[in-house]
Amino acid sequence: MDKSTKDKTIIDVKGIKIGLKPVVIAGPCSVESEEQILHTAKFVKSCGAHMLRGGAFKPRTSPYSFQGLGIKGLEFLKKASEETGLPVVSEILDIRDIQIMLRYVDVFQVGARNMQNFPLLKELGKIDKPVLLKRGFGCTIDELLNAAEYILNEGNPNVILCERGIRTFENSTRFTLDINAIPVLKEITHLPIIVDPSHAAGKRSIVPPLAKAGLAAGADGIIIEVHPNPDNALSDGPQSLTFEQFEELMRDLRKWNLI
């Protein structure tokens, strides 16, 4: 995947060109209700977000944690997309869900835990929709690129890489955002790279500076968790920005010409 042998990949998602200029993908970790996702989608759109994120199927460490609304969540996402015009990014967990999700989402997200789920990656290589591939929290850059090759080799050229933090000895944050990965990937691959500061941080107060750092380092976009009432969120509340924090972040990003 030598960058010198291939022009930079630009991925068009309903007119949003990822890799051309920085994009902001925002929304809740999980779709909790129709009202919640519609409210959030309309707000992030008003602030200038380009795409909507939201989980319908959630991989959780504990089997007793909220697992998502499933198909009902996808239906709510689709409605939010239709009302705002924002393309939808949502996580795929199981090969069996691909055909169902094709009706509802515009970008398939592969989470960190599934980065090396090679059967899933191969099947995603056979569809005609983009795949946002998150780096596993214990995986090297080379392993991330090889995972991307499983998708590319099956015929799907639209892969978006995502740096979301790796596990290190440091425990003051949820993970350690590998800023190095952004310029490194820019040198060695033609694929766009976005940053997920929410999962790296684990706490909302440090999400904005990580988002700014990622974009300043050359990332092609950020994916941010935003919730109307994070303290009562069913998943990832501590790292989700309030509406006010997201609005302030977007103002800063524009002021500093990062988006």
Sequence and secondary structure as in RCSB ss.txt:
>XXXX:A:sequence
MDKSTKDKTIIDVKGIKIGLKPVVIAGPCSVESEEQILHTAKFVKSCGAHMLRGGAFKPRTSPYSFQGLGIKGLE
FLKKASEETGLPVVSEILDIRDIQIMLRYVDVFQVGARNMQNFPLLKELGKIDKPVLLKRGFGCTIDELLNAAEY
ILNEGNPNVILCERGIRTFENSTRFTLDINAIPVLKEITHLPIIVDPSHAAGKRSIVPPLAKAGLAAGADGIIIE
VHPNPDNALSDGPQSLTFEQFEELMRDLRKWNLI
>XXXX:A:secstr
  GGGS    EEETTEEETTS EEEEE SB   HHHHHHHHHHHHHHT SEEE BSS   SSTTS    THHHHH
HHHHHHHHH   EEEE   GGGHHHHTTT SEEEE GGGTT HHHHHHHTTSSS EEEE  TT  HHHHHHHHHH
HHTTT   EEEEE  B  S  SSSSB  TTHHHHHHHH SS EEE HHHHHSSGGGHHHHHHHHHHTT SEEEEE
B SSGGG SS GGG B HHHHHHHHHHHHHTT  
